[in-house]
């Protein structure tokens, strides 16, 4: 089975502090409450990310390239 490899970049405006957004994107418990049914996150360069979304069969997996709080 071939693996589909993509780079995804997206810019949005969120009505929350940078600290709150960073916490939601790097804390597996908070991420699942927000968006998914499973989140494995190691928020450091080279750390893994694997997310299974609640309303989809999609799975996102990869590695953090850069982690910059705030």
Secondary structure as a PSIPRED ss2 file (coil, helix, strand):
# PSIPRED VFORMAT (PSIPRED V4.0)

   1 X C   1.000  0.000  0.000
   2 X C   1.000  0.000  0.000
   3 X C   1.000  0.000  0.000
   4 X C   1.000  0.000  0.000
   5 X C   1.000  0.000  0.000
   6 X C   1.000  0.000  0.000
   7 X C   1.000  0.000  0.000
   8 X C   1.000  0.000  0.000
   9 X C   1.000  0.000  0.000
  10 X C   1.000  0.000  0.000
  11 X C   1.000  0.000  0.000
  12 X C   1.000  0.000  0.000
  13 X C   1.000  0.000  0.000
  14 X C   1.000  0.000  0.000
  15 X C   1.000  0.000  0.000
  16 X C   1.000  0.000  0.000
  17 X C   1.000  0.000  0.000
  18 X H   0.000  1.000  0.000
  19 X H   0.000  1.000  0.000
  20 X H   0.000  1.000  0.000
  21 X H   0.000  1.000  0.000
  22 X H   0.000  1.000  0.000
  23 X H   0.000  1.000  0.000
  24 X H   0.000  1.000  0.000
  25 X H   0.000  1.000  0.000
  26 X H   0.000  1.000  0.000
  27 X C   1.000  0.000  0.000
  28 X H   0.000  1.000  0.000
  29 X H   0.000  1.000  0.000
  30 X H   0.000  1.000  0.000
  31 X H   0.000  1.000  0.000
  32 X H   0.000  1.000  0.000
  33 X H   0.000  1.000  0.000
  34 X H   0.000  1.000  0.000
  35 X C   1.000  0.000  0.000
  36 X E   0.000  0.000  1.000
  37 X E   0.000  0.000  1.000
  38 X E   0.000  0.000  1.000
  39 X E   0.000  0.000  1.000
  40 X E   0.000  0.000  1.000
  41 X E   0.000  0.000  1.000
  42 X C   1.000  0.000  0.000
  43 X C   1.000  0.000  0.000
  44 X C   1.000  0.000  0.000
  45 X C   1.000  0.000  0.000
  46 X C   1.000  0.000  0.000
  47 X C   1.000  0.000  0.000
  48 X E   0.000  0.000  1.000
  49 X E   0.000  0.000  1.000
  50 X E   0.000  0.000  1.000
  51 X E   0.000  0.000  1.000
  52 X E   0.000  0.000  1.000
  53 X E   0.000  0.000  1.000
  54 X C   1.000  0.000  0.000
  55 X C   1.000  0.000  0.000
  56 X C   1.000  0.000  0.000
  57 X C   1.000  0.000  0.000
  58 X C   1.000  0.000  0.000
  59 X E   0.000  0.000  1.000
  60 X E   0.000  0.000  1.000
  61 X E   0.000  0.000  1.000
  62 X E   0.000  0.000  1.000
  63 X E   0.000  0.000  1.000
  64 X C   1.000  0.000  0.000
  65 X C   1.000  0.000  0.000
  66 X C   1.000  0.000  0.000
  67 X C   1.000  0.000  0.000
  68 X C   1.000  0.000  0.000
  69 X C   1.000  0.000  0.000
  70 X C   1.000  0.000  0.000
